[in-house]
Amino acid sequence: MTNNMFFIANWKMFGDLKSINSTKKVIKLSMNKKYKRAQIIYCPPYTLIEQFLKISKNSKIKVGAQNCHFSQNPGPFTGSINTDLIKSAGAKYVIIGHSENRASGDTNHIINLKIKSALKKSLKVILCIGETLKEKRKNKTNLILNSQITSALKNIKKNNNIIFAYEPVWSIGTGIIPKTKNLEKHVSAIKKMIIKFWKLKNPKIIYGGSVNPKNIVELKKISSINGFLIGGASQNAKNFIDIIKKTIN
């Protein structure tokens, strides 16, 4: 494992003011020198960003948003939030390209525009990439990953403000994770793709998809992974702490 490890909690459409109190245990962990390598980022619903910032203000924990609109200007986009609003709320990160949003209409072009908007506002991007089960069965994984990476980074200058999250769509929420050998192969391929396209020496690559306290023991063996994007398991403080402890120890 590399020195610093990302533990990114994607709460999706979960959480209220009461559930935020459960994160106090995670905040306490983040202050422990034993776990100083853990870079913990919470991405709650937009409505909880301010509360998360308040409760974690004296810790190392960072806060991000789960998505953004590509428009950099105010406009008639009911229910949407752009990077300017995310920045003004105090968040430092934003998830872009999650498969759930791709399924709802986010094309590679839209994702590219969102990344440009986020970087312009000095937000750090968590870019999700990954193949569907159908694409996997047709042996198109590398083709899809390369297309997603090159399209997302089109006309964007090389920088260190993007974390690449490999999330096989067929693994999200299913409890199924790739075999270690296959995951190592795909992470290595992703790294080569980024280096070839962007000439970036050490791209940050994390894994997401059914990460939990049980399978983290196997997942952490993959030395090329820089951390994890965690969904359901991050909503439970005990499970989230277990994942962090088992990775760092």
N, C-alpha and C positions, 0 to 999 in steps of 0.2 A: 504494500500500500504506500501511496505517496504521503508526504508530511501532513498536509492539510486535507481534511476530508469534509465535503459538503453533505449536510443533512437537511434537505429541503422538504418542508411539510406542505403539501398541497391539500388544503382542507376542503376544496371543492365547495359544494353548496351545503356546508355543515357549520354549525357553531352559533353560539349566542354569548351574551355577556357572562353567563354562569360558566360556560365551558372554558372561557378564557382563564378563569381562576385555576384550572387544572394545569395550566402551563407554568405555574410558579415553580413546580418541581424541576421542570426542564430548565428554567432560568437559573435555578440554584446550581444545577449540573454545569451549566455553561460558565459559571464563575469558578468552578473547580479546576485548578491548574493541571490536574491529571488528564483533563479532557480539553486542554487548550488547542489541540489540533482540530477539534470539531467546530466547523463553521455552520452554525444553525440558522436557518432562514425559514420563517413562517410566511406562508402565502394564504391568508384567510380570505373570506368574502370581503368585498370592498367596504361593506358596512362595519367591519370590525378592525380595519387597519388602524384607525386612530386609537382604539382601545388597546390593541396589541403594542403600539408604540409607547403608550403610557406605562403599561405594566412591565415592559422590557427595557425601559429607558436607561437603566443603570447597569445593563448587562451587555454581552457581546452579540446578542441575538439581533439579526436583521429582519426586516419585514418587506414583503413583496406583494405584488398583485397577481391575479391568476390569468389575466388577459388584458388587452387594451384595444381601442379602436385605432385604425391607422391614421385618421385625420389629426393633424397637429393643431387645428383651429376649432373653436366652438362651432357647433352646427346642429342641424335637425336630425340627430341620431338618437332617438328615444331609447333609453335604457342602456346606452353605451357610456364608456368612460375612456378618455384619451390619456396619453402619457403626461400631458401637462397637469391634468387633475391628479394623476397618480403621484407625480413628483410633489405637487403642492400638499398632498395628504401626508407626505413624509416617507413614503416607501422608497426603497433603494433598488429593488429588483422587479422584474415582471416575467411571467411565464408566457411564452409565445409558441404557437404551433402545436399545442396539445391535441392529441388525436380526437378528443371529444369536440374540439372547436374546428378541426379540419373536417370532421364529419358533418358539422353544421354549416359549412360553406367557406371556411378559410382556405383559399387556394395558396399555392406557393408564392404567387405574385403578391397577394394580400399580406402574407407572412413577411415577405421582404420589406414591404412598406411599413409594417408594424415595427420591425427591427430598426429600420432607419429612424423612425419617430422616437423610439425608446432611447437609442444611442444619442440622438440629438439633445435629449433632455437629461443626459448623463445617467440614465438608468442602466443597470446591468441586466442582461437578457439571459433567460433560461430557455434555450431553444429545444423543443421536443421534436425528435425524429423517430421513425419506426415503421415497420412494414405490417400489413394485415396478414391474417392467416392464409388467405387466398394467395397473396403475393409470396409468402414464405413457401407454400406448397409448389408454386411454379418456379422456385429457385430465383426469384427476382429481388431478394433482399438487398444485395449490394447495389443493384440498379436503382431501386427506390431510394435508398439512403443517399446515394451520390446525387440523384436528382433533387432531393429535398435540401441537401447541403448547398449545392451550387446555386440553386434558385434563391435560397434564403440569403446567401451572402453576396448576391449579384450587386455590383457597384458599391460595395461596402469596403472601406479600407481596413486592412488588417489591424486587429486590436485584441486586447485581453479581456474584454468586457462581455464576452459571450460564453456561457456554460452550455455544452452540448449534452442533452439528456436523451440517451437511447432508451426508448420505450416501445418494445414490440407491442403493437396494438392487441394482439391475441393474448398477451400476458396481463394486461391491465384489468384488475378486478376479478381475474379468473382463478388465482391461486397457483397458476402454472408459470414457471420461470424457465428460461432457456437452459439447456445443459451447459455446464461450465465450459466445456471445450468449445461449443458453438458461440457462447457469449464472448469468450476471449477472442475468437476469430473475428466476430463482428466489431468489437471495440477496436481491435487492431486495424481493421479495414477502415473504420470511421476516422481514426487518427491519420491514416495515410491519405485519405480523401481530403481532409482539412489541410494537411501539410502541403499537398500537391496544389490545391486551389489557392491557398492563402499564404503559404510559406510561413506558417506559424509553428514555431519549434515545439512548444508544449501545450497543445490545446487541452482544456479542461473537459473531460468526458465523464459523465455520471450515468448510473443505470436507474431506470424506474420500471415498475410493473410487478405488482403483487409482492413488494418487499415487506417482510414481516420478521419478528424476532426469531423465528425458526430457520428460515432459509438464509438469513443474513450470515450465518456461520459458513455457508458454502459460498455465498456471493462475495464475501470479503477476501476470499482467497485470490481473487482476480486483481493482480497488482497494478494493472493499467487503469483501473477505475478510480476516479477522484471523489467518489461519493455516491449519494443516492437521492432520488426523488421519490418521496414516500406519500402515498395517498391515505387510504383508510387507517393504516396502522399508526399514522402520525396524529390522528384525532384522539387517541388514547395516550395520555402522558406516560403511563407505565410501559406500554409497548414501544413508544418512541424512545424512551430512555434506554430500554433493553437493547434496541437496535444500535444506539450510539455506543453504549458500553461494550457490547460484543464486538463492535467494529474496531474501536480504539484499543481495547485490552489485548 
